[in-house]
Every structure is written in C-alpha cells, then in structure tokens.
Amino acid sequence: MGRHSRYQSSKFCQESELALEPERHDFLDKVMSIVRSVELQSHVRIRLCMLGTSCVPTAKKT
C-alpha cells in the first residue's frame, strides 16, 4: 500500500497542477535547492501537501 500511496500523491500533484501554483512552485524550488545542497536528492522525494504550503520528504527505496 505504501508504494501505491506515493504513486497516487505524485499523480495527484501532476494532474491537479498543484506544483504549478506560483506559491507552491516557489516553495518546492526552495526545498529542492536545500535537498540538493545537502546532496540528498538521490535519497528522498519531496511531496507537496494538498492543503496550505507544506511538503513531506519521503525516503526513496534503494
């Protein structure tokens, strides 16, 4: 179920164009910049929350 939930989160974000909203887009860019600066991009995924402007980092399977 966990894998399905992550897929649904990503799918919802794309289909709803959540990440295209200016405030969320800028927020996601800032978070991804921080993730890259500490070299975690290959270890985590960032998922936007549906309400407000927040996100959740989730571990990538290795």
Sine and cosine of phi, psi and omega as CSV:
sin_phi,cos_phi,sin_psi,cos_psi,sin_omega,cos_omega
0.00,0.00,-0.60,0.80,-0.02,-1.00
-0.84,0.55,-0.69,0.73,-0.01,-1.00
-0.91,0.42,-0.67,0.74,0.03,-1.00
-0.87,0.49,-0.68,0.73,-0.02,-1.00
-0.89,0.45,-0.67,0.75,0.02,-1.00
-0.90,0.43,-0.66,0.75,0.02,-1.00
-0.89,0.45,-0.69,0.72,-0.02,-1.00
-0.89,0.45,-0.62,0.79,0.03,-1.00
-0.88,0.48,-0.73,0.68,0.01,-1.00
-0.90,0.43,-0.69,0.72,-0.01,-1.00
-0.89,0.46,-0.70,0.71,0.01,-1.00
-0.88,0.48,-0.70,0.72,-0.02,-1.00
-0.86,0.50,-0.66,0.75,0.00,-1.00
-0.95,0.32,-0.75,0.66,-0.08,-1.00
-0.93,0.36,-0.55,0.84,-0.02,-1.00
-1.00,0.07,-0.12,0.99,-0.05,-1.00
0.86,0.51,0.51,0.86,0.01,-1.00
-0.82,0.57,-0.70,0.72,-0.06,-1.00
-0.96,0.29,-0.15,0.99,0.01,-1.00
-1.00,0.03,-0.23,0.97,0.06,-1.00
-0.90,0.44,0.77,-0.64,-0.13,-0.99
-0.78,0.63,-0.73,0.69,-0.04,-1.00
-0.90,0.43,-0.69,0.72,-0.01,-1.00
-0.95,0.33,-0.60,0.80,0.02,-1.00
-0.88,0.47,-0.73,0.68,0.03,-1.00
-0.89,0.46,-0.67,0.74,0.02,-1.00
-0.87,0.48,-0.74,0.67,-0.01,-1.00
-0.89,0.46,-0.65,0.76,0.06,-1.00
-0.86,0.51,-0.68,0.73,0.01,-1.00
-0.90,0.43,-0.70,0.71,0.01,-1.00
-0.89,0.45,-0.71,0.70,0.00,-1.00
-0.90,0.44,-0.56,0.83,0.06,-1.00
-0.89,0.46,-0.67,0.74,0.04,-1.00
-0.91,0.40,-0.70,0.72,0.02,-1.00
-0.85,0.53,-0.70,0.71,0.03,-1.00
-0.91,0.40,-0.61,0.79,-0.05,-1.00
-0.91,0.42,-0.44,0.90,0.05,-1.00
-0.97,-0.25,0.21,0.98,0.09,-1.00
0.83,0.56,0.71,0.71,0.03,-1.00
-0.96,-0.28,0.04,1.00,-0.10,-1.00
-0.85,0.53,-0.45,0.89,0.02,-1.00
-1.00,0.03,-0.04,1.00,-0.05,-1.00
-0.92,-0.38,-0.34,0.94,-0.05,-1.00
-0.72,-0.69,0.41,-0.91,0.17,-0.98
-0.91,-0.41,0.53,-0.85,0.06,-1.00
-0.93,-0.36,0.81,-0.59,0.01,-1.00
-0.90,-0.44,0.78,-0.63,0.08,-1.00
-0.96,0.29,0.62,-0.79,0.11,-0.99
-0.99,0.13,0.49,-0.87,-0.06,-1.00
-0.95,0.31,-0.51,0.86,-0.04,-1.00
-0.96,-0.27,0.68,-0.73,0.04,-1.00
0.93,0.36,-0.34,-0.94,0.03,-1.00
-0.85,-0.53,1.00,-0.01,0.03,-1.00
-0.49,-0.87,0.19,-0.98,-0.01,-1.00
-0.55,-0.83,0.21,-0.98,0.02,-1.00
-0.76,-0.65,0.82,-0.57,0.12,-0.99
-0.99,0.11,0.72,-0.70,0.07,-1.00
-0.83,-0.56,0.58,-0.82,-0.01,-1.00
-0.95,0.31,0.65,-0.76,0.13,-0.99
-0.99,0.12,0.57,-0.82,0.10,-1.00
-0.96,0.29,0.64,-0.77,0.03,-1.00
-0.97,-0.24,0.00,0.00,0.00,0.00
